[in-house]
Amino acid sequence: MRVLNPLKRPFGKARFSRVKNASYRQWEDAFEVEFDDGLSFLEPHKTIRKANGISPNAVVASVELEDELRHGFFVHYDNGQVAEVSW
């Protein structure tokens, strides 16, 4: 007897879209990431800190887009640490 799983679906098609802008929103403690195709995401700062092992008392000094492919951005902190965020 064969059981069909109605939850399984084939993968959809995805297209690469370059990062247009990335900025830190201090009042929300999150990064706003805009893409060339018009999509925009708000990524919590605590997620980026945890993924990159950033000190909890480090303060964001600057945000820099990755120049070559524009597939992510770098967050520079006042204590010299750098977080790499790939999308």
Phi and psi in degrees as a GROMACS rama.xvg file:
@    title "Ramachandran Plot"
@    xaxis  label "Phi"
@    yaxis  label "Psi"
@TYPE xy
-101.625  131.096  ARG-2
-105.841  125.262  VAL-3
-92.903  132.446  LEU-4
-94.9071  109.126  ASN-5
-71.1322  -11.2013  PRO-6
-83.8494  -18.8809  LEU-7
-77.3685  131.826  LYS-8
-135.104  149.511  ARG-9
-67.7567  152.669  PRO-10
-64.9099  145.152  PHE-11
-85.4398  -179.614  GLY-12
-96.3532  139.52  LYS-13
-124.8  148.757  ALA-14
-122.768  142.483  ARG-15
-75.1046  135.001  PHE-16
-130.827  130.271  SER-17
-73.8606  151.924  ARG-18
-73.5466  125.481  VAL-19
-89.0685  -40.9591  LYS-20
-157.615  146.995  ASN-21
-137.565  129.845  ALA-22
-141.988  153.059  SER-23
-95.818  126.588  TYR-24
-104.016  100.41  ARG-25
-63.0642  -39.8212  GLN-26
-67.8709  -19.9809  TRP-27
-106.596  -7.27565  GLU-28
49.3651  53.3901  ASP-29
-150.569  163.307  ALA-30
-107.261  131.327  PHE-31
-95.4537  125.93  GLU-32
-118.914  120.316  VAL-33
-109.132  142.721  GLU-34
-113.675  160.651  PHE-35
-60.7418  -28.6771  ASP-36
-83.2203  1.43537  ASP-37
102.582  -12.1355  GLY-38
-71.5079  150.951  LEU-39
-141.989  138.715  SER-40
-128.666  151.721  PHE-41
-114.757  111.457  LEU-42
-103.195  122.134  GLU-43
-61.3232  140.392  PRO-44
-64.8475  -35.2135  HIS-45
-62.607  -30.8901  LYS-46
-66.293  -43.2891  THR-47
-68.8549  -40.4631  ILE-48
-59.0784  -47.7013  ARG-49
-64.7349  -43.7577  LYS-50
-66.0061  -29.7071  ALA-51
-106.313  1.18412  ASN-52
65.0669  41.1801  GLY-53
-85.2754  140.811  ILE-54
-59.3247  139.187  SER-55
-65.8237  -21.204  PRO-56
-97.9082  6.56462  ASN-57
-74.2185  140.922  ALA-58
-110.969  138.655  VAL-59
-65.0288  126.216  VAL-60
-100.075  -42.1272  ALA-61
-159.663  160.56  SER-62
-123.945  129.33  VAL-63
-128.293  128.662  GLU-64
-71.7754  147.594  LEU-65
-73.773  122.895  GLU-66
-75.0505  -43.2811  ASP-67
-67.4285  -58.6482  GLU-68
-105.056  -13.925  LEU-69
54.4455  47.482  ARG-70
-103.785  5.71123  HIS-71
-176.581  -165.797  GLY-72
-152.1  166.294  PHE-73
-116.003  141.475  PHE-74
-113.852  120.654  VAL-75
-100.463  133.624  HIS-76
-108.329  161.25  TYR-77
-66.193  -19.7439  ASP-78
-95.2437  8.30057  ASN-79
95.3378  -9.14904  GLY-80
-74.0426  152.61  GLN-81
-132.388  131.135  VAL-82
-106.137  132.08  ALA-83
-101.957  125.221  GLU-84
-119.022  106.402  VAL-85
-97.7287  144.869  SER-86
